[in-house]
Amino acid sequence: MSKRIIALVVAAVIVALTFTACSLFSKKEEKENVFIMGIDPEYDPFSYRGDDGEFTGFDIDICKAVCDRLGWEFQTFSLNWENKLIQLDAKECDCVWSGMTILDSMKDAGYVLSAPYYDSTQVLLVKEDSAFKTANDLKGKIVAVELGTSGEKLLTDEKSDLYEYGQSVEIVTCESFTKCFTELAGNAADAVFVDKPVAEKYCSENEGFRIIDENLGSEQYGIAFRAGDEELCAQVERTIAELVADGTYKEIADKYPGIVNNLIFLY
C-alpha cells in the first residue's frame, strides 16, 4: 500500500473518530439540558392530564417554571407509582415529583430528598348516600388504595400507627387513584383511602361523594432524586426559592386554591 493511500486511510479514520466524538458530545450536552420529571399521571391537582391532553397541575407548573429559569428542556415521564424508585434508579427520569410523600425508608436507602413543600393528611372518601360517619364504621368493609402510596404503607406496615386499622378492613390495591374511584363508584369498594387534596378535588368535580371528617395520617410532600444527586437537588431548590421570592410561586399556587393553605413555602 502506498504512503499516499495509507495517509488517506488514516485521515479518514481520524475524521470518522472526530465526528463520532463530536456526535457523542453533542448528545451528552443535549441530554444534560433535558430535565425529566417523574410523575403520577393521575394525581389531580398535582399532576394530571388536562382537557387539552397535556400534563398540568401544581407540581407540573412549578417544575416547568424551574426548567424555564434554568434553560432546561422540560419533559415528563409517567411512572408506575409502585415502582417509582426503581424507575428513578434506572434513569428513566431525573426525579420523582408528584405529590410524593417523604418517607424515612427513602432516606435510609440513600435517596436525596428535597425540603418538604406541602403538608397533607390521609382521609376516607365514601359515597355521599352511605351510612359511614367515621373510620370505625368501615371496619370489615372494603377499602381501596393505590399501590405504592403512603396510604398503602400506612395500612399495611406493621410499624404504622394505622396498621391495626388496616387489619380491620379488607384492602383492595389499585394501580391508580382513578381505578380506586371507579371501584368505589361501582360498589366494588366501600371507601377509598387517599390524600386529602386529591379527595377534595375529586369531590369538587364529581357528584355523589363525600369525605369522612377525620385526618388519619399526617405526611409531607417532597421531591426525590437519586443518590449522589445532591447538587441537582440543591439547584432545583435554589430556583424554587427564587420563584417564591419574586412571586411566581404564589402566582402558580393561586391557580390551585384547594391546596394553597397547606403549601409550606407560602404559609
C-alpha positions in Angstrom: 0.0 0.0 0.0 1.4 3.4 -1.0 2.2 6.0 1.6 -0.5 8.2 -0.1 -3.2 5.6 0.4 -2.1 5.0 4.0 -2.3 8.7 4.7 -5.8 8.9 3.2 -7.0 6.0 5.2 -5.5 7.4 8.4 -7.1 10.8 7.7 -10.5 9.2 7.1 -10.3 7.3 10.4 -9.4 10.5 12.2 -12.3 12.3 10.6 -14.7 9.5 11.5 -13.5 9.3 15.1 -13.7 13.1 15.4 -17.2 13.1 14.0 -18.3 10.3 16.4 -16.8 12.1 19.4 -18.5 15.3 18.4 -21.8 13.5 18.0 -21.5 11.8 21.4 -20.5 15.1 23.0 -23.5 16.8 21.4 -25.8 14.1 22.6 -24.4 14.3 26.1 -24.8 18.0 26.2 -28.3 17.7 24.8 -29.2 15.1 27.4 -27.8 17.2 30.2 -30.0 20.1 29.1 -33.2 17.9 29.5 -34.9 17.6 32.8 -37.3 14.6 33.0 -39.9 14.9 35.8 -41.2 11.5 37.0 -45.0 11.9 37.7 -48.1 10.1 38.7 -50.2 10.9 35.7 -53.5 10.7 37.6 -52.7 12.7 40.7 -55.0 15.7 40.4 -54.4 18.6 41.3 -50.6 18.0 41.4 -50.1 16.2 38.1 -52.7 15.1 35.7 -53.7 15.3 32.0 -55.7 18.4 31.2 -58.6 18.8 28.8 -56.1 19.7 26.1 -54.3 16.3 26.5 -51.2 18.0 28.0 -50.0 17.3 31.6 -50.8 20.0 34.0 -51.1 20.5 37.8 -49.4 22.4 40.6 -46.2 20.3 40.6 -46.1 20.3 36.8 -46.3 24.1 36.6 -43.6 24.6 39.3 -41.3 22.2 37.5 -41.9 23.9 34.2 -41.1 27.3 35.8 -37.9 25.9 37.2 -36.8 24.5 33.8 -37.6 27.8 32.1 -35.5 29.7 34.5 -32.6 27.2 34.2 -32.8 26.9 30.4 -33.7 23.2 30.6 -35.9 21.4 28.3 -38.9 20.1 30.3 -40.2 16.5 29.9 -42.4 14.2 31.9 -42.3 10.5 32.4 -45.4 8.7 33.6 -44.3 6.4 36.5 -45.8 3.2 37.7 -46.1 4.6 41.2 -45.4 1.2 42.9 -42.1 1.1 41.0 -41.2 4.8 41.1 -37.9 4.4 42.8 -36.8 1.5 40.6 -37.6 3.7 37.6 -35.7 6.6 39.1 -32.7 4.4 39.7 -33.0 3.1 36.1 -32.6 6.8 35.0 -36.0 6.8 33.3 -36.5 10.2 35.0 -34.3 12.7 36.9 -36.6 12.9 39.9 -39.9 11.8 41.4 -42.0 14.9 41.8 -45.7 14.4 42.0 -47.3 14.7 45.5 -44.7 12.3 46.7 -44.7 11.6 50.5 -41.3 11.8 52.1 -40.6 8.5 53.9 -37.8 7.6 56.3 -37.3 4.4 54.2 -36.2 6.6 51.3 -33.7 8.5 53.4 -32.3 5.2 54.8 -32.0 3.9 51.2 -29.8 6.9 50.3 -32.2 8.9 48.1 -31.6 12.6 48.0 -34.8 14.4 49.2 -35.8 18.0 48.9 -37.1 20.0 51.8 -40.9 19.4 52.2 -43.2 21.7 50.4 -46.7 20.5 51.3 -48.4 19.3 54.5 -51.0 16.6 53.8 -53.2 14.1 55.5 -55.0 10.8 54.6 -58.8 10.6 54.5 -61.5 8.2 53.6 -63.7 9.0 50.6 -67.1 7.4 50.5 -70.4 7.7 48.6 -72.5 10.6 49.7 -75.5 8.4 50.5 -73.6 5.8 52.5 -74.2 5.5 56.3 -70.5 5.7 57.1 -69.7 8.6 59.5 -66.3 7.6 61.0 -63.4 5.4 60.0 -64.5 2.8 62.6 -67.8 2.4 60.6 -65.7 0.9 57.8 -64.3 -2.0 59.9 -64.9 -5.2 58.0 -65.6 -3.3 54.8 -63.6 -2.9 51.6 -61.2 0.0 51.3 -59.4 0.8 48.0 -55.9 2.3 48.0 -53.3 3.0 45.3 -50.3 0.7 45.1 -47.0 2.2 46.2 -48.6 5.2 48.0 -48.0 6.3 51.6 -51.6 5.4 52.2 -51.0 1.7 51.3 -47.9 1.8 53.6 -49.9 3.3 56.5 -52.5 0.5 56.2 -50.0 -2.4 55.7 -46.8 -1.5 57.5 -46.5 -3.2 61.0 -44.7 -0.1 62.2 -47.5 2.3 61.2 -50.0 3.8 63.7 -52.7 2.7 61.3 -51.6 -0.9 60.9 -54.2 -2.3 63.3 -56.9 -0.3 61.4 -55.6 -1.7 58.2 -56.0 -5.2 59.6 -59.6 -4.4 60.4 -60.6 -3.7 56.8 -60.4 -5.6 53.5 -57.8 -3.7 51.5 -58.0 -3.6 47.7 -55.0 -2.2 45.9 -55.3 -0.5 42.6 -52.7 0.8 40.1 -54.1 4.3 40.2 -56.5 6.5 42.2 -58.7 6.7 39.1 -59.1 2.9 39.4 -59.8 3.3 43.1 -62.5 5.8 42.5 -64.0 3.6 39.8 -64.1 0.7 42.3 -66.0 3.0 44.8 -68.4 4.2 42.1 -69.1 0.6 41.0 -69.7 -0.6 44.6 -66.6 -2.9 44.4 -65.2 -0.8 47.4 -66.9 0.9 50.3 -64.2 3.7 50.6 -61.0 5.0 49.1 -58.1 5.8 51.4 -56.5 8.8 49.7 -54.6 12.0 50.2 -57.0 14.8 51.3 -56.2 17.3 48.4 -56.9 14.5 45.8 -60.1 13.6 47.6 -61.2 17.2 47.8 -60.5 17.8 44.1 -62.4 14.6 43.1 -65.5 15.6 45.2 -65.4 19.1 43.6 -65.7 17.6 40.2 -67.9 14.5 40.8 -71.3 14.5 42.5 -72.3 11.7 44.9 -69.2 11.5 47.1 -68.0 13.0 50.4 -65.0 12.8 52.7 -65.3 11.4 56.2 -64.2 14.3 58.5 -61.2 12.5 60.1 -57.5 13.0 59.3 -55.9 9.6 59.5 -52.3 10.2 58.9 -50.1 13.3 58.5 -47.4 13.5 55.9 -45.3 15.9 53.8 -44.6 16.0 50.1 -41.1 16.4 48.7 -39.0 15.7 45.6 -36.8 12.5 45.4 -33.5 12.4 43.5 -31.0 9.5 43.0 -28.2 9.0 45.5 -25.4 11.3 44.6 -27.6 14.0 43.0 -27.2 16.4 45.9 -26.2 19.3 43.6 -29.1 18.7 41.2 -31.5 18.8 44.2 -29.8 22.0 45.5 -30.1 23.6 42.1 -33.8 22.9 41.9 -34.4 24.1 45.4 -32.4 27.3 44.8 -34.6 28.0 41.8 -37.8 27.3 43.6 -36.6 29.8 46.3 -36.2 32.4 43.5 -39.8 31.6 42.3 -41.0 32.1 45.8 -39.1 35.4 46.2 -40.3 37.0 43.0 -44.0 36.0 43.4 -44.0 33.4 40.6 -44.6 30.5 43.0 -47.7 32.2 44.6 -49.0 33.1 41.1 -48.9 29.5 40.2 -50.3 28.3 43.6 -53.3 30.7 43.2 -54.4 28.6 40.3 -55.0 25.7 42.7 -56.9 27.2 45.7 -57.7 23.8 47.1 -54.0 23.3 48.2 -52.8 26.8 48.9 -53.3 26.8 52.6 -51.1 23.7 53.0 -48.1 24.9 51.0 -45.1 25.3 53.3 -43.3 27.9 51.3 -46.2 30.3 51.3 -47.7 29.9 54.8 
